[in-house]
Amino acid sequence: MILPSKQSLFVTLRDISKTGACVVRQGKLEVEEDDSVIFEARNYDSGAAISIASSVRWVRKTGFNTYVGLSFISTTLTPKALLKLFS
């Protein structure tokens, strides 16, 4: 994920749909609701990758983890693109 500060960091994908995703980061994550971020996902085995402009819809801090709900901006993932990433 690329933050508004242009910092790139690894997050764990928790859930994904055609219109958004939930990611989790161990520790603190410097984002707030309505921030614009870039969601990037890669399948290192197949070489498939996507990069989608996203908006932060919610942030939940629980214990040592930060969960972030993302809404994809002006795009949706096609079932074919999702399959390419996760197969």
N, C-alpha and C positions, 0 to 999 in steps of 0.2 A: 504494500500500500504506500502511496506517496501522499504525504501530509501537506496541508496548506503552506507550511514552511519549506516545502520542496524536499524535506527529509524522506528518504526511502527506508522502509523497515519491513521486517517479516511479521506476518500475523498468521494465525491458524484459521482456516475456513471452517466455520461451524455449520452453516446452512447456506444454500443458494437456490435462487429461483430465476425465472426469466426477467424479473424486474428489480431484484435486489439481492443482498447477501447479509449474513451475520458473520462477523469475524471476532476473534478473541486474541488478546495479547497478554502475556504474562507480565504483570507489573503495570506501570502507568502508561497511558497513551494520551498525548497532548492533542485531543480533538474535542470539539463541542458541537452541539446540535446546529444544523444548517451549514457547517463547514463544507467546502468543496474539496474532495480528495480524488485520487485516481486508484481504482481497484485494479490490481494486476494479478493474474493467475497463470501459472505455468504447469504443464505436465512435462517433467524432465525426461521421462521415458520416450514419449512420442514427439517432443519438441513443440507441441501446441502451446500457444500463448494468446491471452486476450488482455486488453487494457481498456477500461471503461471509466469515463468521468462519472463520479457519484456524489451524492449528497448525504451527509451524516444525518440520520433521522432520530437516533437516540444513542445514549451512552450509559452503560450500567457498570459500576465498579463494585465488585464482590470479592472480598478477601484480597488475594494477590492477582486477580485477573480483571481485565477491562474488556467488556463486550460492547461491540459497536454495530448498530443496524444501519445498513447502507441502502440507498435507493438509487438505482442506475438512472442517469440523466439522458433523456432523448434517445434511449436505445433499450432494447430487450435482448436477452440471450436467446438464440434459437435453440430448439432441442438438439439440433445437429452440432452446434458449437459446444453445448454442455457435454454431449456425448464424447466429443473429441478431447475435451479436457480431462474427463474422468474415466476413460476406458483405456 
